Amino acid sequence: MPNNQLEQIATDLVQRATRAGATAADVVVQEGDEFSTAVRLGKIESLKEAASKALGLRVFLGVRSATSFSSDFSAASLDRLVGRTLAMARATSEDAASGLPEPGLLGRYEGDLQLYGEDVAELPTEERIRQARRAEEAALSFDPRIKNSEGSWFEAGAGTKAYANSLGFVGSYRSSYCAVSVAPIAQDGGMQRDYWYSAARRAGALESPEAVGRKAAERALRKLGARKVATCRVPVVFDPETARSLLGHVFEAVRGDAIYRTASFLTGKLGQQVAAANITIQDDGLRPAGFGSRPFDDEGIPSSVTPVIEEGVLRNYLLNCYTARKLKLRTTGNAARGIAGPPGLGPKNFYLRAGPYRPQEIIGSVQNGFYVTDLMGFGVNIVTGDYSRGASGLWIENGQLAFPVEEVTIAGSLPEMLNHIDMVGSDLEFRAALASPTLLISGLTVAGS
């Protein structure tokens, strides 16, 4: 459907709800196409193409609210949806923090955020499958020790999202994405697997399948012969993928819902030094072609750039309207909403700003330490900041990557880790809504044999 048709559907449903007695209402409508294929050893294992449309309705009766959703856009179905949602709202408890945004906060960014690439939809199915095959072929032919594959994948999607509320706001935007990935298996006295991927808003911005395949093969090969190390306390270098995971824990700690529940080690820390002075973290909703970019959030708040940590000082929590009211602060435009349920919280483009050091310089500065390339498990407590995760990677000796390591655990605490980031890499790349360069953290415990 054209954007204006989805906007009209959303606006009409808001009007149905208010005519039926809602004191306020908002609606999100989504329509899109998704594609995915999995190829293993050259053969197609799965192929999926799907089109979907759905809408979510939220109604308010004063400070009572309820949400519901439907994929049936017929008039009779929408009337039933309104009736059921109002009945649910009457049965819910009052919550003084619930409600739509203040009218003066509504709006949208009017520039081009480059969220939609025409070439994604234009890419034929045969070419999408071919890209998956090319990535796997490149990995398998890279080295004789690459003997098998868990498969390769190509995914793509494009769609439109519209939002309207009873304060008069209505807007919509199109977005697209595509990705190619592969997971080869290396064998030489043992077996190791790894992966690599490329993702972008436009098909033309993807890395070549051959580059993805070669990188995946290199990552699998460097794991061969992995062993444990003795338990020690050493500097730990996180590569960009594992550093991104670390940044995800920071995002969880600055979410407004964690803060008002006092379920974060950063509760009550606004304006305080919480990280090393070389650490700046931003949440940027205006980054061109960013995976978290958008002209407005899922409550109609215009996108913006929010400084989270500036030179080690905590400046802002990330909020939607509900959590902002709970904390008596102003929303940062981080409302994220699917079709079902009320708005939650999500990142825009949440990233740690790049530093001056090339990854090789960071590794070269370590006499004895651990370069982490994979993290496993979920041993992180956001309330206390306690950190313990399984890991694998490569050991550093005299500034060089010496041998692969597996079956070890990294332990520390997030507050200490943030304050002991000694070096920040220059290799910041945006492969998702969270991004980080390489990081060197001093004095972590690596528990092994």
C-alpha positions in Angstrom: 0.0 0.0 0.0 1.2 3.6 -0.5 2.3 5.5 2.6 -0.8 7.8 2.5 -3.1 4.7 2.5 -1.5 3.3 5.7 -1.7 6.8 7.3 -5.4 6.9 6.4 -6.0 3.5 8.0 -4.3 4.6 11.2 -6.1 7.9 11.3 -9.5 6.3 10.7 -8.9 3.7 13.5 -8.0 6.5 15.9 -11.2 8.3 15.1 -13.2 5.1 15.5 -11.7 4.6 19.0 -12.4 8.2 20.1 -16.0 8.1 18.7 -16.5 4.9 20.7 -15.5 6.6 24.0 -11.7 6.6 24.2 -10.3 9.8 25.8 -7.2 9.3 23.6 -5.8 6.7 21.2 -2.9 5.9 18.9 -2.3 3.4 16.2 0.7 1.8 14.5 0.3 0.1 11.1 3.0 -1.9 9.4 3.1 -3.5 6.0 6.1 -5.3 4.5 7.7 -8.1 2.5 10.4 -10.5 3.9 12.7 -12.8 2.1 15.2 -15.4 3.4 17.1 -18.3 2.0 19.5 -20.8 3.5 22.0 -22.6 1.4 24.2 -25.5 2.6 26.9 -27.1 0.4 25.4 -25.4 -2.6 21.9 -26.7 -2.1 18.9 -24.7 -1.0 17.7 -25.8 2.4 15.0 -23.2 2.9 13.4 -20.4 0.9 10.8 -18.0 2.3 9.0 -15.1 0.8 6.2 -13.5 2.8 4.1 -10.4 2.8 2.4 -9.2 5.9 0.3 -6.4 7.3 -0.9 -5.7 10.8 -1.9 -2.9 13.1 -1.8 -2.2 16.8 -4.3 -0.1 18.7 -3.8 1.6 22.1 -6.8 3.3 23.8 -7.0 5.4 26.9 -9.8 5.9 29.3 -8.3 8.7 31.5 -5.2 7.0 32.9 -6.4 3.5 32.2 -5.1 1.9 28.9 -5.1 -1.2 26.9 -3.6 -2.4 23.6 -4.6 -5.0 21.0 -3.7 -5.9 17.4 -5.1 -7.3 14.2 -4.2 -8.3 10.7 -7.8 -7.9 9.5 -8.4 -4.4 8.2 -12.1 -4.8 7.4 -14.5 -2.3 9.0 -16.4 -5.0 11.0 -13.1 -6.4 12.4 -11.8 -2.9 13.4 -15.1 -2.1 15.1 -14.8 -5.3 17.1 -11.1 -4.5 17.8 -12.1 -1.1 19.2 -14.9 -2.6 21.4 -12.6 -5.3 22.8 -9.8 -2.9 23.6 -12.0 -0.4 25.3 -13.5 -3.3 27.4 -9.9 -4.3 28.4 -9.1 -0.7 29.3 -12.1 -0.5 31.7 -10.8 -3.6 33.5 -7.2 -2.3 34.0 -5.7 -0.4 36.9 -5.2 3.3 36.8 -1.6 4.5 36.1 -0.9 8.2 36.3 2.2 7.9 34.1 0.3 6.5 31.1 -0.8 8.7 28.3 0.2 10.2 24.9 3.0 12.7 24.6 2.6 16.4 25.4 1.3 17.9 22.1 4.3 20.3 21.8 6.7 17.4 21.7 5.3 15.8 18.6 7.0 16.1 15.2 9.3 14.5 12.7 12.7 14.9 11.2 12.1 16.1 7.6 15.5 15.3 6.1 16.3 12.1 4.1 17.7 9.5 6.4 18.3 7.1 3.5 16.3 4.3 5.2 15.0 2.8 1.9 17.0 1.3 -1.0 15.1 0.6 -4.2 17.7 -1.9 -5.2 16.7 -4.3 -2.3 13.2 -4.9 -3.8 14.6 -5.0 -7.3 17.1 -7.8 -6.5 15.7 -10.9 -8.2 15.2 -14.1 -6.1 17.8 -15.9 -8.2 20.4 -13.3 -7.4 19.7 -13.4 -3.7 20.2 -17.2 -3.7 23.3 -16.7 -5.8 24.8 -14.3 -3.3 24.3 -16.9 -0.5 26.0 -19.5 -2.7 28.9 -17.2 -3.6 29.6 -16.5 0.1 29.7 -20.2 0.9 31.8 -21.1 -2.1 34.3 -18.4 -1.2 34.6 -19.8 2.3 34.9 -23.4 1.2 37.6 -22.6 -1.4 39.6 -20.4 0.9 41.7 -23.2 2.5 41.7 -27.0 2.3 41.0 -27.1 6.0 37.6 -25.6 5.5 35.8 -28.9 5.0 32.2 -28.2 5.8 29.6 -25.5 6.3 26.7 -24.9 8.6 25.2 -22.9 5.7 25.0 -19.5 4.2 22.1 -17.1 4.2 20.7 -14.1 2.4 17.9 -12.1 4.0 16.0 -9.0 2.7 13.0 -7.0 3.7 11.2 -3.8 2.9 8.2 -2.2 4.4 6.3 0.9 5.6 5.4 1.9 9.1 2.7 4.5 9.8 1.7 6.1 13.2 -1.2 8.3 14.1 -2.7 9.5 17.4 -5.7 11.5 18.6 -3.6 14.6 19.2 -3.5 15.0 15.4 -0.1 13.5 14.6 0.2 11.3 11.6 3.3 10.1 9.8 4.9 7.2 8.0 8.2 6.1 6.5 9.7 3.3 4.4 12.7 1.2 5.2 14.6 -1.7 3.8 17.5 -4.0 4.8 19.5 -6.9 3.4 22.2 -9.2 4.7 24.5 -12.0 3.6 26.2 -14.4 6.1 28.0 -17.7 6.2 29.2 -20.1 8.9 32.1 -22.4 7.7 33.6 -25.3 9.6 37.4 -25.8 9.8 38.9 -29.3 10.5 42.6 -30.1 11.3 43.0 -32.4 14.2 39.9 -30.8 15.6 36.8 -28.9 14.5 35.9 -25.2 14.7 33.2 -23.1 13.3 32.8 -19.4 12.9 30.8 -16.9 10.9 30.8 -13.5 9.2 28.2 -11.3 7.7 27.4 -8.0 6.0 24.2 -6.0 6.5 23.0 -2.8 4.9 19.9 -0.7 4.1 20.8 -0.9 0.4 21.9 -4.0 -1.6 24.7 -1.9 -3.2 26.2 -1.2 0.2 26.7 -4.9 1.1 30.2 -6.3 1.2 30.8 -8.7 -1.7 29.8 -12.3 -0.8 33.3 -13.4 -1.6 34.7 -10.9 1.1 32.2 -12.2 3.6 33.1 -15.8 2.8 36.8 -15.2 3.1 36.5 -13.4 6.4 34.3 -16.2 7.8 36.9 -18.8 6.7 39.8 -16.8 8.3 37.8 -16.5 11.6 37.2 -20.3 11.6 40.8 -21.2 10.8 42.3 -19.1 13.5 40.4 -21.1 16.1 42.0 -24.4 15.2 44.1 -25.9 18.0 42.4 -23.8 20.7 43.2 -24.6 24.3 42.5 -23.3 27.8 44.8 -21.0 29.7 45.6 -20.9 33.4 43.4 -18.6 35.4 45.0 -15.1 35.5 44.3 -11.4 35.7 45.3 -9.7 32.4 44.3 -7.0 30.0 41.5 -8.0 27.7 40.9 -6.7 24.2 37.3 -7.0 22.9 37.0 -7.0 19.1 34.1 -4.8 17.7 31.6 -7.7 17.8 32.2 -8.6 21.4 32.6 -4.9 22.4 29.1 -4.3 20.8 27.8 -7.0 23.2 29.4 -5.1 26.1 27.8 -1.9 24.9 24.4 -3.7 24.9 24.8 -4.2 28.7 25.3 -0.4 29.0 22.1 0.2 27.0 20.2 -2.1 29.3 21.6 -0.1 32.3 20.5 3.3 30.9 17.0 2.2 30.0 14.4 4.3 31.8 12.4 1.3 32.9 15.5 -0.2 34.6 16.2 3.2 36.3 12.7 3.9 37.8 12.6 0.3 39.1 16.1 0.9 40.6 17.2 -2.2 38.7 20.4 -0.8 37.3 23.9 -0.1 38.6 23.6 3.4 37.0 20.4 4.4 39.0 20.9 7.9 40.5 24.2 8.5 38.6 23.2 11.3 36.3 25.9 13.9 36.2 28.5 11.6 37.7 31.7 10.0 36.3 30.7 6.5 35.4 33.4 5.6 32.8 36.9 6.5 31.8 37.3 10.0 30.4 38.0 8.6 26.9 34.5 7.1 26.7 31.7 8.9 24.9 28.5 7.0 24.0 25.7 8.5 21.9 22.3 7.4 20.7 21.9 8.9 17.3 18.6 8.6 15.5 19.7 10.8 12.6 22.6 8.8 11.2 22.0 8.3 7.4 21.2 4.7 6.6 21.5 3.7 10.3 19.7 0.6 11.4 18.2 2.5 14.3 17.5 5.8 12.4 13.9 7.0 11.9 12.2 10.3 11.4 10.1 9.9 14.6 9.8 7.3 17.3 6.8 5.1 18.0 5.0 7.8 20.0 5.5 10.6 17.4 8.6 12.2 18.9 11.0 13.5 16.3 14.3 11.7 16.2 17.4 13.3 17.6 20.9 12.7 19.0 21.0 11.9 22.7 24.4 12.1 24.5 24.4 9.2 27.0 28.0 9.3 28.4 30.2 12.2 27.6 33.9 11.9 28.4 33.0 9.4 31.1 30.1 11.5 32.6 26.5 10.0 32.5 24.4 12.7 30.9 21.1 11.0 30.0 19.0 7.9 30.5 17.0 6.7 27.4 13.3 7.3 27.8 9.9 7.0 26.2 7.0 9.1 27.5 6.0 6.6 30.2 9.4 6.2 31.8 10.0 10.0 31.4 6.9 10.6 33.5 8.0 8.0 36.1 11.3 9.8 36.4 10.0 13.4 36.0 12.3 13.8 33.0 11.7 14.5 29.3 11.4 11.7 26.7 14.5 11.1 24.6 12.4 9.7 21.7 13.3 6.1 22.4 9.8 4.6 22.2 9.9 1.3 20.3 6.7 -0.5 19.5 5.8 -3.6 17.6 2.3 -4.4 16.7 1.3 -5.9 20.1 1.7 -4.2 23.4 2.4 -0.6 24.5 5.6 1.2 23.5 8.8 -0.2 25.1 12.3 1.2 24.8 14.8 0.6 22.0 18.1 2.1 20.9 18.4 4.4 17.9 22.0 4.1 16.8 23.6 3.5 20.2 27.4 3.6 19.8 30.7 4.2 21.5 32.6 6.9 19.7 35.8 5.8 17.9 39.2 6.5 19.4 42.6 7.1 17.9 44.1 3.6 18.0 44.3 1.1 15.2 43.4 -2.4 16.4 47.0 -3.6 15.7 48.3 -0.8 18.0 45.9 -1.9 20.7 47.0 -5.6 20.4 50.6 -4.5 20.1 50.4 -2.7 23.5 49.6 -5.9 25.4 52.5 -8.0 26.6 50.3 -10.8 27.9 46.5 -10.8 27.5 43.4 -12.1 25.8 41.8 -11.0 22.5 38.1 -11.9 22.7 36.3 -12.8 19.5 33.3 -14.7 20.9 31.2 -14.5 24.1 28.7 -17.1 25.4 26.2 -17.3 28.2 24.2 -14.6 30.0 26.1 -14.1 33.3 25.5 -10.4 33.6 23.6 -8.7 36.4 22.5 -5.2 35.4 21.4 -4.4 38.9 24.8 -5.0 40.5 27.0 -4.8 37.4 28.5 -8.2 38.0 29.9 -9.6 34.8 30.8 -13.2 34.0 30.7 -14.7 30.5 32.2 -17.6 28.6 34.6 -16.6 25.9 36.9 -17.7 23.2 39.5 -15.9 21.1 43.3 -15.6 20.8 46.0 -15.2 23.4 48.4 -12.2 23.1 52.1 -12.6 23.8 54.5 -9.7 23.4 52.0 -7.7 21.3 51.3 -10.6 18.9 48.3 -12.9 18.5 50.0 -16.2 19.6 47.4 -19.0 19.8 43.7 -19.7 20.0 41.9 -20.0 23.3 38.5 -21.5 24.2 36.5 -22.6 27.2 37.5 -19.7 29.5 35.4 -17.2 31.4 35.9 -13.5 31.7 34.9 -12.0 35.1 34.7 -8.5 36.4 32.1 -5.8 37.1 30.6 -3.4 34.5 31.4 -0.3 36.7 35.0 -1.2 36.9 35.2 -2.3 33.3 33.8 1.1 32.1 36.4 2.9 34.2 39.3 0.8 33.0 38.9 1.1 29.2 42.5 2.1 28.5 42.3 2.2 24.7 39.5 2.8 22.2 40.0 1.7 18.6 39.4 3.6 15.4 37.6 0.7 13.7 33.9 1.7 14.4 31.5 0.2 11.9 27.7 0.2 12.0 26.5 -3.4 11.4 23.4 -3.0 13.7 21.7 -0.5 15.9 24.5 -0.9 18.5 28.1 -0.4 17.5 31.5 -0.2 19.1 35.2 -0.2 18.0 37.8 -2.4 19.5 38.3 -1.9 23.3 41.2 -2.6 25.7 40.1 -3.2 29.3 42.8 -3.6 31.9 42.7 -6.1 34.8 40.0 -8.6 34.1 40.0 -12.2 35.4 40.3 -14.9 32.8 39.3 -18.1 34.4 40.6 -21.2 32.7 42.3 -24.4 33.8 
